[in-house]
Every structure is written in structure tokens, then in C-alpha cells.
Amino acid sequence: MAIQWYPGHMHKARKEIEEVMPQVDLVIEVLDARIPYSSENPMVAQLRGDKPCIKLLNKSDLADPKVTEQWIEYLEREQGVKASAITTLQPAMVRMIPDLCRKLVPHRDVIEKDIRTMIMGIPNVGKSTIINTLAGRVIAKTGNEPAVTKTQQRINLRNGIVLSDTPGILWPKVDNEASSYRLAVTGAIKDTAMEYEDVAMFAAEYFLKAYPEMICERYKIDNLPNSDFELLEEIGRKRGALRPGGRIDLHKASELLLHEFRSGKIGQLSLETPAMAEIEKIEVERIMAEKEQARLKKLELSKLKQSGKRHQG
């Protein structure tokens, strides 16, 4: 199942980015450290071309540190890319970003000109909080709801860096089903975009495989459940998420699991690894190739129909 979630302001944002990008020296892309692959907007790579890029793995305090290390090494294989794990809970980490910018664009320092940067990222990855920390004042509106920033703004950080902020842009369609669910699990897309219980079951299934001990410890479970459904039922029983008659309230149990993952109460968990991303990229390429073949076939049939009509006329 592919999700589509593309508010009108995002289409406008893409056009504005295309107009400004030629004047930009460096791109800063903010990713969710728990889902660096799924939160990496392919549109950013298309728009930035060969410009240097800093990839900030934000919310690293919520992610598995070992997996985050794998991601940094993986992302830095790309030419001109520097990756760094940060958390906005530690402002000192954020304030190191200007130094990273100067290292990647040293020629601007030599000629004593401002480094023109653009900060980009999907909704709800903490981009606005990073901007406010860098500026030392509240400039960008923050919030846990996706798509808080809706217009582009230019900010002079007064330290030799000028920052162009952009609205959080999610690509028009997420073709990778697993990425769709991960975006929903972390709250990057609104909870109304997908069935809530389905999202929780996706998370539950992964947690059982990747972090069984943390799940058992958090929810005081003695015997590991065999399925995502059984885990949600067990959480419901342990936390009193019950309907009249003693039936488990799956929606309430789903809310508990997702909320406690998002807030870090379960522990430091990552939802994907570089190895998983490599496998999924191949699958996405296959899906895209099939779609392109279908599009070309449809176009060919349309031309044949038009040709037939002309001959009949």
C-alpha cells in the first residue's frame, strides 16, 4: 500500500526551492535518526544536484546508537556528504553545524562571503527547533503536528551563514510500503493518513524481532508474544486498555505503544538499518520500472486509438 499525503503548500514549496537552489552553496537535510532511509526525501537529492550536503540525524537520543553509527558510515559513502547525529535536547550539538558548513564550503570563508545554506527535511523531524537553536531566538514555529512550517523564509544567523528555511516536504507518493508505515509510526505523517491499529501492528511486529528484551521489560511481559496482534493484546491487558466485558481495546493499546515509542519510553529504538534500506531500494526500483512500463504501454494504446480514429475519419 502506497500512501499519498501532499498538501498544496508542498507543491508550492518545491517550486520555490527550485528557484532559490542555484544561489545556494550548501544543503542541510534533517533526517529522523530512527528512520534515515524512510525520512530521506528523494526530492532533496534531485533538487540539490552535486552541492555539498550535511545530513543531520536528529532525535538521535531516541534511536539505537549502534544502528545510528551504521547510518553515518553508510550516508558518508556519498560524495560531498557529511552526516552527524544530533539531538535538539543538547543545543551544543546543534551549534556545531556552522563549523561543519565552513568545512564543506571553505572557499566562501576565503573570500569573506556569507555561506548560503538551505535547510530541508520532511515534516516533524525537528527542523524548526534546529533553526531556533542556531539563530538563538524563536524564528520558526515548532510543533509535533506535521507540516507546521508552510512558507519559505531567509534567516541571517549573523555568523557568516545565511539560512533559507523551507516547509517540510513529503514527496507526492511513498511507493515503499515499509517506509509508509515507518513514517506513520514516528508521526511524520498525520495519524489519520493510515489505519492506526495497522500502524501499531507494523511497529509491534518489528519490535518483537529487533528489540524483544526491551519490549518485555517495558510492558512486564514474561513470555514473548508470537505475533503483533498478541503483543497489542498483552499491552492492553497490562495497561488496563479494556472495553466493557473485559475485551481488549486495540485502539487504546495501539495508542499506548506508538506514544511510548515516539516519546522514547520504551528505549532507544531504530526502525531500519542500512542493510534493510539496500534491499528495499531494489524493490522500489522494481516497482517504479513496472509503473513506467505500464505508463508507456498506456501511452502507446492511446496513440493507436487516436490513429485508428483518424483512419476511420
C-alpha positions in Angstrom: 0.0 0.0 0.0 1.4 3.3 -1.1 0.3 6.5 0.8 -0.3 9.9 -0.7 -0.1 12.9 1.5 0.8 16.1 -0.3 -0.8 19.3 1.0 -1.0 22.1 -1.6 1.7 24.2 0.2 4.2 21.4 -0.5 3.8 21.7 -4.3 4.4 25.5 -4.0 7.4 24.8 -1.8 9.1 22.6 -4.4 8.8 25.4 -7.0 10.2 28.0 -4.6 13.2 25.6 -3.8 13.9 25.1 -7.5 14.1 28.9 -7.9 16.4 29.5 -4.9 18.7 26.5 -5.2 21.1 28.0 -7.9 22.2 30.6 -5.3 22.7 28.0 -2.5 26.3 26.9 -1.5 25.2 24.0 0.8 22.2 21.9 1.6 21.3 20.8 5.2 18.9 17.9 5.2 17.4 16.9 8.5 16.5 13.2 8.9 14.9 11.3 11.7 17.7 9.2 13.2 15.2 6.3 13.8 14.4 6.1 10.0 17.2 7.8 8.0 16.2 6.0 4.8 12.4 6.5 5.1 12.8 10.1 6.1 15.3 10.9 3.3 13.2 12.7 0.7 14.4 11.7 -2.8 13.3 15.1 -4.0 16.1 16.7 -2.0 18.8 14.8 -3.9 17.1 15.8 -7.2 16.9 19.5 -6.2 20.4 19.9 -4.7 22.3 18.2 -7.5 26.1 18.0 -6.7 26.0 20.7 -4.0 27.7 19.6 -0.7 25.2 18.3 1.9 25.1 17.9 5.7 22.7 15.1 6.7 21.6 15.7 10.3 20.3 12.6 12.0 18.1 14.3 14.5 16.3 12.7 17.5 19.4 10.5 17.9 18.6 10.3 21.6 15.5 8.2 20.6 17.4 5.9 18.2 19.6 2.8 18.7 23.2 4.3 19.0 24.8 1.3 17.2 22.4 1.5 14.3 23.0 5.3 14.1 26.7 4.7 13.8 26.0 2.3 10.8 23.9 5.0 9.2 26.5 7.7 9.5 29.1 5.5 7.8 26.6 4.5 5.1 25.5 8.0 4.3 29.0 9.4 4.1 29.9 7.0 1.3 28.2 9.5 -1.0 30.5 12.2 -2.4 30.2 15.6 -0.7 28.1 14.3 2.2 28.8 14.7 5.9 26.5 13.0 8.3 26.1 13.9 12.0 23.9 12.5 14.8 22.3 15.3 16.9 19.5 15.9 19.4 17.9 19.3 19.9 17.8 18.4 23.6 21.6 19.2 23.6 21.9 22.7 21.9 25.7 22.4 21.9 25.4 19.7 19.2 23.3 21.9 17.1 25.7 24.9 17.4 28.4 22.8 15.8 26.6 22.9 12.5 28.1 26.3 11.3 31.6 24.8 11.7 30.5 21.8 9.5 29.2 24.2 6.9 32.6 26.1 6.8 34.5 22.8 6.3 32.3 21.8 3.4 32.4 25.2 1.7 35.8 26.6 2.6 36.1 28.9 -0.4 33.4 31.2 1.0 35.5 31.9 4.1 38.5 32.8 2.0 36.6 35.4 0.1 34.8 36.5 3.3 31.3 36.0 1.9 28.3 34.5 3.7 27.7 30.8 3.2 24.3 30.5 1.7 22.6 27.3 3.0 19.2 25.8 2.6 17.7 23.5 5.3 15.3 20.9 4.2 13.5 17.8 5.6 10.2 16.0 5.8 7.6 17.2 8.3 8.1 16.7 12.0 11.8 15.9 12.1 12.7 18.8 14.3 13.9 21.3 11.6 12.3 24.3 13.2 13.8 23.6 16.6 17.2 23.4 15.0 16.7 26.7 13.3 15.7 28.4 16.5 18.7 27.0 18.3 21.1 28.2 15.5 19.5 31.6 15.5 19.5 31.9 19.3 15.9 33.2 19.1 12.5 31.9 18.1 12.2 32.3 14.4 10.5 29.2 13.2 7.2 27.9 14.6 7.6 24.5 16.2 5.0 21.7 16.9 4.5 18.0 17.0 2.0 18.1 14.2 3.4 17.5 10.7 3.5 20.4 8.3 3.8 23.3 10.8 6.1 25.4 8.6 4.2 26.4 5.4 6.3 29.2 3.9 9.9 29.7 3.0 12.0 32.3 4.9 15.5 33.6 4.8 17.4 33.9 8.1 20.8 35.6 8.7 22.5 33.7 11.5 25.0 36.6 11.9 27.9 34.2 12.0 28.7 34.2 8.3 25.9 31.9 7.4 22.6 32.8 5.8 19.9 30.1 6.1 16.9 29.5 3.8 14.2 27.6 5.7 11.7 25.6 3.7 8.4 23.9 4.6 8.7 20.2 5.5 8.2 18.5 2.1 7.0 14.9 1.8 7.2 13.5 -1.7 3.9 13.1 -3.5 3.7 9.4 -3.1 5.6 6.9 -0.9 5.9 3.8 -3.0 7.8 1.7 -0.4 5.1 0.2 1.9 7.5 -0.3 4.8 8.6 3.4 4.6 4.9 4.4 4.6 4.4 2.6 7.9 7.7 3.9 9.4 6.7 7.4 8.6 3.4 6.8 10.3 5.0 5.1 13.3 7.3 8.1 14.0 4.5 10.6 13.4 6.0 12.2 10.3 2.6 11.9 8.7 -0.7 12.6 10.4 -2.3 9.7 12.4 -5.4 10.0 10.2 -3.4 9.1 7.0 -3.4 5.4 7.8 -5.3 3.0 10.0 -4.0 3.5 13.5 -4.1 -0.2 14.5 -2.3 -1.2 11.3 0.5 1.2 12.1 0.8 -0.1 15.6 0.8 -3.7 14.4 3.6 -2.9 12.0 5.6 -1.4 14.9 4.8 -4.3 17.1 5.9 -6.9 14.6 9.3 -5.1 14.1 9.9 -4.6 17.9 9.3 -8.3 18.5 12.0 -9.2 16.0 14.5 -6.4 16.7 14.0 -5.4 20.4 12.2 -8.3 22.2 14.0 -7.7 25.5 13.2 -4.0 25.6 9.5 -4.7 24.9 9.3 -7.4 27.6 11.0 -5.1 30.1 8.8 -2.1 29.3 5.5 -4.0 29.5 6.5 -6.5 32.2 5.9 -9.5 29.8 7.3 -12.9 30.9 6.7 -14.8 27.7 7.3 -13.1 24.4 4.1 -13.0 22.3 4.1 -14.8 19.0 2.6 -12.1 16.9 2.0 -8.3 16.6 -1.7 -8.9 17.5 -0.8 -10.9 20.6 1.6 -8.2 21.7 -1.0 -5.4 21.4 -3.5 -7.6 23.4 -0.8 -8.2 26.1 -0.1 -4.4 26.3 -3.9 -3.8 26.6 -4.2 -6.3 29.4 -1.1 -5.0 31.3 -2.2 -1.3 31.0 -6.0 -1.8 31.5 -6.9 -0.8 28.0 -10.2 -2.7 28.2 -13.7 -2.4 26.7 -16.9 -3.3 28.6 -17.0 -7.0 29.2 -13.2 -7.2 29.6 -12.4 -7.2 25.8 -9.1 -5.6 24.8 -9.3 -2.1 23.4 -6.9 -2.5 20.5 -7.1 1.2 19.6 -6.1 2.2 23.1 -3.3 -0.4 23.1 -2.1 0.9 19.8 -2.1 4.5 21.1 0.0 3.3 24.1 2.6 1.5 22.0 3.0 4.4 19.5 3.1 7.1 22.1 5.7 5.3 24.2 7.8 4.7 21.2 7.7 8.3 20.0 8.5 9.6 23.4 11.4 7.2 24.0 9.8 5.5 27.0 10.4 2.0 25.5 14.1 2.9 25.0 16.4 3.8 22.1 14.9 2.0 19.1 15.6 2.3 15.4 13.1 1.1 12.8 15.5 0.4 9.9 19.2 -0.4 9.1 21.3 0.3 6.0 21.1 -3.4 5.1 17.3 -3.2 5.1 17.4 0.0 3.0 19.6 -1.6 0.4 17.1 -4.5 0.0 14.1 -2.1 -0.1 15.7 0.2 -2.7 15.9 -2.7 -5.1 12.2 -3.4 -4.5 11.3 0.3 -5.1 13.3 0.4 -8.3 11.4 -2.7 -9.5 8.0 -1.1 -8.6 9.0 2.1 -10.4 10.1 0.2 -13.5 6.8 -1.7 -13.6 4.9 1.6 -13.3 7.0 3.2 -16.1 6.3 0.2 -18.4 2.6 0.4 -17.6 2.6 4.2 -18.4 4.4 3.6 -21.7 2.0 0.8 -22.6 -1.0 3.0 -21.8 0.5 5.9 -23.9 1.1 3.5 -26.8 -2.5 2.2 -26.7 -3.8 5.8 -26.6 -1.8 6.7 -29.7 -3.1 3.6 -31.5 -6.7 4.5 -30.7 -6.1 8.1 -31.9 -4.5 6.8 -35.1 -7.5 4.4 -35.6 -9.9 7.2 -35.2 -8.1 9.3 -37.8 -8.1 6.4 -40.3 -11.9 5.9 -39.8 -12.5 9.6 -40.4 
